[in-house]
Amino acid sequence: MTGRPTDGWVMLLPPGWARFPTGPERTRELDDAIEEVVARALPDDLPRDTAEPHRHLLRDRLRTTLEGARDAGSGAVYLPTEPMNGTVVPASITELEFTSDPGSDPVVVATGILADGYEQSELVEVDGRPGVRVVATSHEVEREGDWPVVSTRQVLYAISRDEAEGAWLAMSFSTVWSGHDSERLAEALVYFFDAVMGTFRWAGPGTDVVGLPRSASPARREQRTSPTEQN
């Protein structure tokens, strides 16, 4: 195999989550991922007359959810497909590859992705590669349809894959809440995402995916605040 160690990557997700490829020319893989989720949720041994309409509805909802990410150029979206202890998990993870000018400041690169700004950033090291962790929170966010107004929190890891080529990988987590109890769940889900990123490993040529070292939280290197907080 030829290429860079950072050409591939892996990370651990708990049961009930699924990865949906949304990149260019990944339609067949996306269809397979959707069908796998539908088959788990509504297996073939259910009565066809009652299950088939629900299968169509689930397929349509997944495709609608993933259309925006695909149009935005994401490579994959990770979604919770099963409730956790009876609670629907209000979260998602988006995977995005992009390029910048060689030698760009990782904080500038990451905050350029976040249109609504940020209140916190810190330099991190993810499986030996430098990057930045950025947090952005928005309140009173209105959504289309009859959905309630919510608050959102986005946690983004932008990781340098190749300084010379300006190659980057962004892993962006988003969660929402509309009350005190759901806010506590959202806060817990941020810890969940940080734990997931602690299992992140490069898996391209020259790496040993089977013999991965023991996972740990991404190393924090330096704390930064937004320009607003600095003033």
C-alpha positions in Angstrom: 0.0 0.0 0.0 1.1 3.5 -0.7 0.0 6.8 0.8 0.1 8.5 4.2 -0.6 7.0 7.7 -3.4 9.7 7.9 -5.2 8.5 4.8 -7.5 6.4 6.9 -8.8 6.5 10.5 -10.9 4.5 13.0 -12.7 5.3 16.2 -15.0 3.4 18.6 -18.7 4.1 18.8 -21.2 2.5 21.3 -24.0 0.2 20.1 -26.9 2.1 18.6 -24.8 4.4 16.4 -24.2 4.0 12.7 -21.9 5.6 10.1 -23.5 6.9 6.9 -21.0 7.7 4.0 -22.1 10.9 2.3 -19.1 11.7 0.2 -19.1 11.9 -3.6 -19.6 8.6 -5.4 -20.6 6.9 -2.2 -24.2 6.4 -3.0 -24.1 2.6 -3.0 -22.3 2.5 0.4 -24.9 5.0 1.8 -27.7 2.8 0.5 -26.2 -0.2 2.1 -25.7 1.6 5.5 -29.4 2.8 5.4 -30.6 -0.7 4.6 -28.6 -2.2 7.4 -30.2 0.2 9.9 -33.7 -0.4 8.5 -33.1 -4.2 8.8 -32.0 -3.9 12.4 -34.9 -1.7 13.3 -37.6 -3.6 11.4 -36.4 -7.2 10.7 -37.8 -9.4 8.0 -39.7 -11.6 10.5 -42.2 -8.8 11.1 -45.5 -8.9 9.2 -44.8 -7.3 5.8 -48.1 -5.3 5.6 -47.5 -3.5 8.9 -43.7 -3.2 8.7 -43.1 -2.1 5.1 -44.7 1.4 5.5 -42.5 2.0 8.5 -39.4 0.8 6.5 -40.2 3.4 3.8 -40.7 6.1 6.4 -37.4 5.3 8.1 -35.5 5.3 4.8 -37.0 8.6 3.8 -36.2 10.3 7.1 -32.6 9.1 7.0 -32.1 10.3 3.5 -33.7 13.7 4.3 -31.4 14.0 7.4 -28.3 13.2 5.4 -29.1 15.4 2.3 -27.9 18.6 4.0 -24.6 17.0 5.1 -24.0 15.6 1.6 -24.6 19.0 0.0 -22.2 20.6 2.5 -19.4 18.3 1.3 -19.2 16.0 4.4 -17.6 12.6 4.0 -19.7 10.8 6.5 -22.3 11.4 9.2 -22.6 9.3 12.4 -26.1 9.1 13.9 -27.7 7.4 16.9 -30.2 4.9 15.4 -31.6 3.4 18.6 -32.8 5.0 21.9 -30.5 4.9 24.9 -32.4 3.7 27.9 -35.6 4.8 26.2 -34.3 8.3 25.4 -33.7 9.5 21.9 -30.1 10.8 21.7 -30.2 14.4 20.3 -26.7 14.3 18.7 -24.8 13.7 15.5 -21.1 13.6 14.3 -20.0 14.9 10.9 -16.7 13.9 9.2 -15.2 16.4 6.8 -11.9 16.5 4.8 -10.6 19.8 3.6 -7.4 21.7 2.7 -6.0 25.0 3.7 -2.8 27.0 3.1 0.2 25.0 4.3 1.3 26.0 7.8 -2.1 27.5 8.7 -2.8 28.2 12.4 -5.2 25.4 13.5 -7.4 27.7 15.5 -7.9 30.0 12.5 -8.7 26.9 10.4 -11.2 25.5 12.9 -13.0 28.7 13.6 -13.3 29.4 9.9 -15.6 26.4 9.7 -17.8 27.6 12.6 -20.0 30.3 11.1 -21.4 31.4 14.5 -18.0 32.0 16.1 -16.8 30.2 19.3 -16.4 30.7 23.0 -13.5 28.3 23.6 -10.6 26.7 21.8 -7.7 24.7 22.8 -4.8 23.1 21.0 -4.9 19.3 21.1 -2.9 16.3 19.9 -5.0 13.5 18.3 -3.0 10.2 17.9 0.2 12.1 17.3 -1.2 14.8 15.0 -1.7 18.5 16.0 -5.1 20.1 16.0 -7.6 22.2 17.8 -10.8 21.6 19.8 -13.4 24.3 19.4 -16.7 24.8 21.2 -19.5 27.0 19.9 -23.0 27.5 21.5 -26.1 29.1 20.1 -29.4 29.8 21.8 -33.0 30.4 20.6 -32.3 28.5 17.4 -35.4 28.2 15.2 -35.9 25.1 13.1 -38.2 24.4 10.1 -41.6 22.9 10.7 -43.2 22.5 14.1 -40.0 21.8 16.0 -39.4 23.8 19.2 -36.8 26.6 19.6 -33.6 25.0 21.0 -30.1 25.7 22.1 -27.2 24.0 20.3 -23.7 23.1 21.1 -21.1 22.2 18.5 -17.7 20.7 19.4 -15.2 20.5 16.5 -11.9 18.8 16.3 -9.8 20.0 13.3 -6.8 17.8 13.0 -3.8 18.4 10.7 -3.2 15.4 8.4 -0.3 16.9 6.4 1.2 20.3 7.0 3.0 20.4 3.6 -0.2 19.8 1.7 -2.5 21.7 4.1 -4.7 18.6 4.5 -7.1 18.5 7.4 -9.8 16.3 8.9 -12.7 17.8 10.9 -14.8 15.8 13.3 -17.8 18.0 14.3 -20.2 17.0 17.0 -23.6 18.7 17.5 -26.3 18.3 20.2 -29.4 20.3 21.1 -31.6 20.9 24.1 -34.8 22.8 25.0 -34.9 22.6 28.8 -33.0 22.0 32.0 -33.1 18.2 31.9 -32.2 18.0 28.2 -29.4 20.5 28.8 -27.9 18.1 31.3 -28.1 15.3 28.7 -26.4 17.6 26.2 -23.6 18.3 28.6 -23.1 14.6 29.2 -23.1 14.0 25.4 -20.2 16.4 25.0 -18.2 14.2 27.4 -19.3 11.3 25.3 -17.9 12.8 22.1 -14.6 13.7 23.8 -14.4 10.0 24.9 -15.0 8.9 21.3 -12.2 11.1 20.1 -10.0 9.5 22.7 -10.3 6.3 20.7 -9.5 8.0 17.4 -6.6 6.3 15.6 -5.0 6.8 12.2 -5.4 3.7 10.1 -3.6 4.5 6.8 -0.6 2.7 5.3 2.2 2.0 7.9 -0.1 2.0 10.9 -1.0 -1.0 13.1 -4.8 -0.9 13.6 -4.9 -4.2 15.4 -2.1 -3.3 17.8 -3.5 0.1 18.7 -2.2 1.6 22.0 -4.6 2.0 24.9 -7.0 4.9 24.2 -6.8 8.1 26.0 -8.5 11.6 25.8 -6.9 13.8 23.2 -3.9 15.6 24.8 -4.7 19.2 25.6 -1.8 21.6 24.8 -3.1 25.1 25.4 -6.3 26.9 26.4 -7.5 29.8 24.3 -10.6 31.9 24.5 -12.5 33.8 21.8 -11.6 37.4 21.0 -14.8 38.5 22.7 -13.8 36.9 26.0 -10.3 38.3 25.7 -11.8 41.8 25.5 
